[in-house]
Amino acid sequence: MTLDERNENPLRVLAISGSLRKASFNTGLLRAAREIAPDGMEITIFDIKDLPFYDGDVESQGDPAPVTALKSAVRDADAVLFATPEYNWGTSGALKNAIDWASRDREEGSLMGKPGTIIGAGGRAGTARAQMQLLETLGETGTIVMVKPGVMVMAFAPMKFDSEGNLIDEETKELLRRHLDEFTKWITQLIQPREFVPHACEMDLAPAQA
Ligand SMILES: Cc1cc2nc3c(=O)[nH]c(=O)nc-3n(C[C@H](O)[C@H](O)[C@H](O)COP(=O)(O)O)c2cc1C
């Protein structure tokens, strides 16, 4: 596909930040990604703040509106970009919760078989441990995750973001640019027309909930 064709029909990337705070570095990373996205990639940020906690009883009454919105945003996207903080060596409860809801959609267009990637900004390990945990979770959802080249930002010293969470560090912007360039190739390879193969998940073993 030529660049002109790609610009007419951009890759739609859904971006989800695992942090709910206003001046979040992770949401700031996603805003920066939206700004510097390569030609032919369009990034939309989805706010997970309004999602309730996953509850099978709530689900059995019908998805609440924010859950419906999340599932349809995932379906409308060619790929998903996750930005995770690190909380106690893991991803945030908010992001895990969003993925739990999204994973309940098992049809074509859902996370299963969808290209994805993970970036993050946090403490000393730059979210390496959170990203590894998230990778395991996404494995179970069937998301096909690109790991390299990777963006793991040690956010604090020296500060890489301003007081509103905007990314101000040029080196990190360059890392992000490189990651998004590779992500474009990853998505392009994976979204060629092909047969949708739903795989079994652990939830298939759960009694009476599917
Ligand atoms: C409850 C809590 C636990 C945290 N645990 C870790 C941790 O285990 N490792 C780490 O590197 N940073 C840890 N941090 C620091 C966060 O990763 C850091 O504040 C990050 O900037 C939060 O993301 P945000 O700016 O997008 O909100 C923790 C912060 C909180 C609030």
The ligand as a MOL file (V3000), in Angstrom:
LIG
                    3D

  0  0  0     0  0            999 V3000
M  V30 BEGIN CTAB
M  V30 COUNTS 31 33 0 0 0
M  V30 BEGIN ATOM
M  V30 1 C 0.0380 3.0820 44.5000 0
M  V30 2 C 1.2890 3.3760 43.7310 0
M  V30 3 C 2.2240 2.3920 43.5800 0
M  V30 4 C 3.3670 2.6380 42.8280 0
M  V30 5 N 4.2470 1.6260 42.6470 0
M  V30 6 C 5.3020 1.7980 41.8230 0
M  V30 7 C 6.1500 0.6960 41.5150 0
M  V30 8 O 5.9910 -0.4070 41.9830 0
M  V30 9 N 7.1650 0.9160 40.6590 0
M  V30 10 C 7.3760 2.1470 40.0760 0
M  V30 11 O 8.3050 2.2840 39.2860 0
M  V30 12 N 6.5870 3.2070 40.3540 0
M  V30 13 C 5.5610 3.0560 41.2130 0
M  V30 14 N 4.7080 4.1000 41.4700 0
M  V30 15 C 4.9690 5.3760 40.8070 0
M  V30 16 C 4.0900 5.5160 39.5630 0
M  V30 17 O 4.4440 4.5760 38.5780 0
M  V30 18 C 4.2510 6.9190 39.0080 0
M  V30 19 O 3.7020 7.8010 39.9480 0
M  V30 20 C 3.6250 7.1360 37.6540 0
M  V30 21 O 3.9830 8.3940 37.2380 0
M  V30 22 C 2.1250 7.0610 37.6800 0
M  V30 23 O 1.6530 7.2170 36.3750 0
M  V30 24 P 0.8940 8.5330 35.8960 0
M  V30 25 O 1.8580 9.6660 35.9430 0
M  V30 26 O 0.4660 8.2190 34.5010 0
M  V30 27 O -0.2610 8.7640 36.8180 0
M  V30 28 C 3.5830 3.9060 42.2490 0
M  V30 29 C 2.6310 4.9060 42.4330 0
M  V30 30 C 1.4880 4.6440 43.1480 0
M  V30 31 C 0.4520 5.7310 43.3120 0
M  V30 END ATOM
M  V30 BEGIN BOND
M  V30 1 1 1 2
M  V30 2 1 2 3
M  V30 3 2 2 30
M  V30 4 2 3 4
M  V30 5 1 4 5
M  V30 6 1 4 28
M  V30 7 2 5 6
M  V30 8 1 6 7
M  V30 9 1 6 13
M  V30 10 2 7 8
M  V30 11 1 7 9
M  V30 12 1 9 10
M  V30 13 2 10 11
M  V30 14 1 10 12
M  V30 15 2 12 13
M  V30 16 1 13 14
M  V30 17 1 14 15
M  V30 18 1 14 28
M  V30 19 1 15 16
M  V30 20 1 16 17
M  V30 21 1 16 18
M  V30 22 1 18 19
M  V30 23 1 18 20
M  V30 24 1 20 21
M  V30 25 1 20 22
M  V30 26 1 22 23
M  V30 27 1 23 24
M  V30 28 2 24 25
M  V30 29 1 24 26
M  V30 30 1 24 27
M  V30 31 2 28 29
M  V30 32 1 29 30
M  V30 33 1 30 31
M  V30 END BOND
M  V30 END CTAB
M  END
